[in-house]
Amino acid sequence: MKIIFMAIVLLFLTACSLAPKNSPEPTGNTVIDNSCVLNSDCYATGCNREICSTQETAWSDCEWKQEYSCLLRTSCSCLNQTCQWDTANEQYQFCMKGVEGAKKLQKN
């Protein structure tokens, strides 16, 4: 039984050491080409759906920020051939003013 366990551990360690060394770690700072033509090219993605991207799946750090709730009031769209949040949306701007006000109150 010990031999089987040791073989499994050795296999696991060997497999981990064979992973590509230059593969990027997923972070919130990963640069993505967000070039688009249509709104359907863009996706709300990331752990909290806070990233507007051409990739259906993008990694983020899963830290919740109050301003992410405002993204529900706007859309991830293809604007000027780039996937981005429509921050000109009035409902979004109103929500962000509320978030900024709440942050100021928390600091005091």
Summary of the structure (lengths in Angstrom):
residues: 108
radius of gyration: 20.7
end to end distance: 61.7
largest distance: 65.5
contacts: 241
relative contact order: 0.13
helix: 42%
strand: 14%
